[in-house]
Amino acid sequence: MRAVQRPCEVTFFTDTGTPRVIRFEGRVYHLSEKLDHFRAGGHWWLGEPGRDVWVLACGPVTLEVARYDVEWNGSQWWLLRIQD
């Protein structure tokens, strides 16, 4: 997976809260399958908040997206990594 570490937009969710539609740099990714979900603590010594992380299959692309507990560097949702 290649690191992206940039804000993205998430607009629709499953009934369990999994992101269904992710928009990033003019592209729209639709959830095919949730591969993983976990809670990660932030680097507290750098002031980074905790986050929920999802690994999602979106057709042939795999995304790792995170929702930070608070707005972090201008956004609450981030695309962490992508594999296409």
C-alpha positions as CSV (number, residue, x, y, z in Angstrom):
1,M,0.0,0.0,0.0
2,R,1.2,3.5,-0.7
3,A,0.9,6.2,2.0
4,V,-1.3,9.1,1.2
5,Q,-2.0,10.8,4.6
6,R,-4.4,13.4,3.3
7,P,-8.0,14.5,4.1
8,C,-10.8,12.9,2.2
9,E,-14.6,13.1,2.3
10,V,-16.9,10.3,3.5
11,T,-20.6,10.7,2.8
12,F,-22.5,7.4,3.3
13,F,-22.3,4.7,5.9
14,T,-23.5,1.1,6.5
15,D,-25.9,0.5,9.4
16,T,-22.8,-0.4,11.5
17,G,-21.0,2.9,10.7
18,T,-18.6,1.6,8.0
19,P,-17.8,4.2,5.3
20,R,-19.6,3.4,2.0
21,V,-18.6,6.3,-0.2
22,I,-15.2,7.9,-0.1
23,R,-14.2,10.9,-2.2
24,F,-10.6,11.8,-2.8
25,E,-9.0,14.1,-5.4
26,G,-12.0,13.9,-7.7
27,R,-12.4,10.2,-7.5
28,V,-15.3,8.4,-5.9
29,Y,-14.8,5.0,-4.2
30,H,-17.7,2.7,-3.3
31,L,-17.5,0.1,-0.6
32,S,-17.4,-3.6,-1.9
33,E,-16.3,-5.2,1.4
34,K,-15.0,-4.2,4.8
35,L,-11.7,-6.0,5.3
36,D,-10.8,-4.7,8.8
37,H,-11.8,-2.2,11.5
38,F,-9.7,-1.3,14.5
39,R,-9.2,1.5,17.0
40,A,-5.8,3.2,17.1
41,G,-4.3,5.5,19.7
42,G,-2.7,8.6,18.4
43,H,0.9,9.7,19.0
44,W,-0.1,11.4,22.2
45,W,3.4,13.0,22.7
46,L,2.8,14.8,19.4
47,G,-0.8,15.8,20.4
48,E,-2.4,13.4,17.8
49,P,-5.9,12.3,18.8
50,G,-7.1,8.7,18.7
51,R,-8.9,7.3,15.6
52,D,-11.0,4.5,14.1
53,V,-9.4,2.9,11.1
54,W,-11.1,0.9,8.3
55,V,-9.5,-1.2,5.6
56,L,-11.9,-1.3,2.7
57,A,-12.1,-3.1,-0.6
58,C,-13.6,-0.7,-3.2
59,G,-13.7,-2.7,-6.3
60,P,-10.1,-3.4,-7.4
61,V,-8.8,-0.8,-5.0
62,T,-8.0,-1.2,-1.2
63,L,-8.3,1.9,1.0
64,E,-7.3,2.5,4.6
65,V,-9.4,5.4,5.9
66,A,-9.5,6.9,9.4
67,R,-11.9,9.0,11.4
68,Y,-10.1,11.0,14.1
69,D,-11.9,11.7,17.4
70,V,-11.6,15.4,16.7
71,E,-10.8,17.5,13.6
72,W,-7.1,16.9,12.9
73,N,-5.1,19.3,10.7
74,G,-8.3,20.5,9.0
75,S,-10.4,17.3,8.7
76,Q,-11.8,14.5,10.7
77,W,-11.6,11.9,7.8
78,W,-8.3,10.9,6.3
79,L,-7.2,8.6,3.5
80,L,-4.1,7.0,5.1
81,R,-3.1,4.5,2.4
82,I,-4.3,3.2,-1.0
83,Q,-3.4,0.1,-3.0
84,D,-4.6,0.0,-6.6
